[in-house]
């Protein structure tokens, strides 16, 4: 019974794209705002990652390490903390599909940007020879179900895991995963797309696990992240905001997101570390169609009604039944986008007593009826 595993499955990573890069000298690769989870995995050398408001947040990723960006803002990978004015190249255009190999040589001996063939990129990626400020790395990005992922991602910083000097299982997983990824990149085998999606999921899981473990170690106690701040109580978590009210042109900088996360969602992960709350979350995610009551959830989790209500609100920011309602509607929206079930069946799957009550709740959350929502997303999915 692992609620985090269930949340990972619900994020539904798909349409993985990647680029292998070999760069020398002074260089910069940039990427504008996009709706992806992004992973930068460094094979050799080091990569300076710049992101956030005006790319003012910085991280250095060294060999055999990776960084995951949870923010969907712009970012840059470059050879140093600051680089002279050079022609920056886009990391991965929005229309790109499949794999790309890229070689950049901005050393004193010349300036060239060369697109690599599929066969050549594997050789470049696997080379261990580093010279002239050379870096070799892979940028992996994946689409995901942003609505289902919102509660989890809201509790995370813009980038993770934190830089650590210790050797842990994380280092071993990154090393093995990198070799596995490079092998898949170099071969054309049946099931390649599915395999790459699974590997992207592995990268995401490992980044989040390492982040949680470092939080525990930094505090000196596994129970420390269950402590709440005064800001958490009586505040609605940011991920509760109606999707249809979100302004796509608003400032989504990671600096603003990080501040919001710390104030409103900084302890959401605490529910996963609390056995009683983790069990409550698991039951709601595993059996959303059941007619749950606060008393039923409390009994299944070994707490009193008031105890569960208060403890859940302190960690997550809302009551269990409010969370269940939001989860059911996010799940319903996913079923509607997938066009797999009838609206009546979806109403049943997410625990509503009637189509009428489901339709009313859905419209209050998403600003349109289930049928209009389905039609709108069906049009978006067509070329």
Secondary structure by P-SEA (a helix, b strand, c coil): ccaaaaaaaaacccbbbbbbbbbcccbbbbbcccccbbbbbbccbbbbbbbcccccbbbbbccccccccccccbbbbcccccccccccccccccccccbbbbbbbccccccbbbbbcaaaaaaaaaccccccbbbbbbbbbbbcccccaaaaaaacccccccccccccaaaaaaaaaaaaaaaaaaccccaaaaaaaaaaaaaaaaaaaaaaaaaaaaaccccccccccccccccccccccccccccccccccaaaaaaaaaacccccccccccaaaaaaaaaaaacccccccaaaaaaaacccaaaaaaaaaaaccccaaaaaaaaaaaaaaaaaaaccccaaaaaaaaccccaaaaaaaaaaaccccaaaaaaaaaaaacc
